[in-house]
Amino acid sequence: MAEPLKNNYGIDIVTKISNMLQHVDVNFDSEGFVAHVQQGYDSLELMERGRKIATALKVYLPDDFKSAVEILIASLDSPVEHEENNSIASFIFLPHTIYVTDNGLNDFDTSMQAHYQLTQRFTSEFAIRPFIQRYPEKCLALLKLWANDSNQHVRRLVSEGTRTRLPWASRLPEFIQDPSPVIVLLELLKDDPELYVRRSVANNLNDIGKDHPELLANIAKRWLNNASKDRIWLVKHSLRSAIKRGEKGALEALGYGQVVDVKIQQVNITPEKAKMGSSVQINFELINQSRKKAALMVDFSILFIKANGKANPKVFKLKAIEIEPAQTLRFSKKVSLKAMTTRILYAGKHQVEVIINGQRTLIGHFDLNE
């Protein structure tokens, strides 16, 4: 099990921030700052630690916000290269983003320029959202400029910061209702040279599709027209949740919207009585009974029992494939039945469905016991 990030975000991080600030402002009370943060610090989780440091910055930096931000920005290192594992190194700047947002909502220009610098070290995707809500038109105009910035972290902020349902962040209800201003920004980024940015664009579209499935399908069809390999990947990634939900428009966009004459046979779900912590093996065959080649999006789902006794389907991806007339294809998948932080298992009858081009067919079940 991975070690919690907070374990690597100890008081030494506070000391480093303090030293960085004192390097540019000899009057900064480094000892007082560290002592202030240290009180009760060990009992806090990661985000709470970041907020406590930000609160101390308010106490020990100048009262004038512009002056405080000048010191804060001057203390920053050179911009870092993005690390996919989001290591703790960049988290040193988490309190800086919190400080700017908590204290700078009345100073748009100073705050947004601070976030422009900070997002190149950490990320301001959470911190700019209050500014988007208070200054929607000014933010959108600025983000449109940033979509063409030379720095990939800034360009990614344009997409990630405007996600309507960004995990662990406040919602953007105005864009949930009408995502068209966000789509204007995504159009500028859809062919970005960096996968880091394109993945964010796909995630943004995936969010939009949860509230506007037809809009997502239409964008996907339009973007796939004469699309590059990179853009095709982006569109497929943006449709992943819609495909799992079996939405017709998303399936049609990828060429899997038609109903096909395919028979499911040779089903085998073992063991019939499974124990928590073990696994279940699901095997089946498909045979094309038509005289035409068919494009198939094949998945399956297990209807996991919840605490209230109702079933909640979990979709497992299998394969997108073409099948010739009279051809038989075999599918096999082992599913772990170990408890996860994202899924609690309960005893009971668990049904299994095969999903072909969005059409669900019940193929059997297994009994899960403690």
HELIX and SHEET records of a PDB file:
HELIX    1   1 LEU A    5  ASN A    8  5                                   4    
HELIX    2   2 ILE A   11  VAL A   24  1                                  14    
HELIX    3   3 SER A   30  GLN A   38  1                                   9    
HELIX    4   4 TYR A   41  SER A   43  5                                   3    
HELIX    5   5 LEU A   46  TYR A   60  1                                  15    
HELIX    6   6 PHE A   65  ALA A   74  1                                  10    
HELIX    7   7 ILE A   88  PHE A   93  5                                   6    
HELIX    8   8 LEU A   94  GLY A  104  1                                  11    
HELIX    9   9 PHE A  108  LEU A  118  1                                  11    
HELIX   10  10 ARG A  129  ARG A  134  1                                   6    
HELIX   11  11 PRO A  136  TRP A  146  1                                  11    
HELIX   12  12 GLN A  152  GLU A  160  1                                   9    
HELIX   13  13 PRO A  173  GLN A  177  1                                   5    
HELIX   14  14 SER A  180  LEU A  189  1                                  10    
HELIX   15  15 LEU A  195  ASP A  211  1                                  17    
HELIX   16  16 PRO A  213  LEU A  224  1                                  12    
HELIX   17  17 LYS A  229  SER A  238  1                                  10    
HELIX   18  18 ARG A  240  LYS A  244  1                                   5    
HELIX   19  19 LYS A  248  ALA A  253  1                                   6    
SHEET    1   A 3 VAL A 262  THR A 270  0                                        
SHEET    2   A 3 SER A 279  ASN A 288 -1                                        
SHEET    3   A 3 THR A 328  SER A 336 -1                                        
SHEET    1   B 5 LYS A 273  LYS A 275  0                                        
SHEET    2   B 5 GLN A 359  ASN A 369  1                                        
SHEET    3   B 5 GLY A 348  ILE A 356 -1                                        
SHEET    4   B 5 ALA A 294  ILE A 305 -1                                        
SHEET    5   B 5 ALA A 311  ILE A 323 -1                                        
END                                                                             
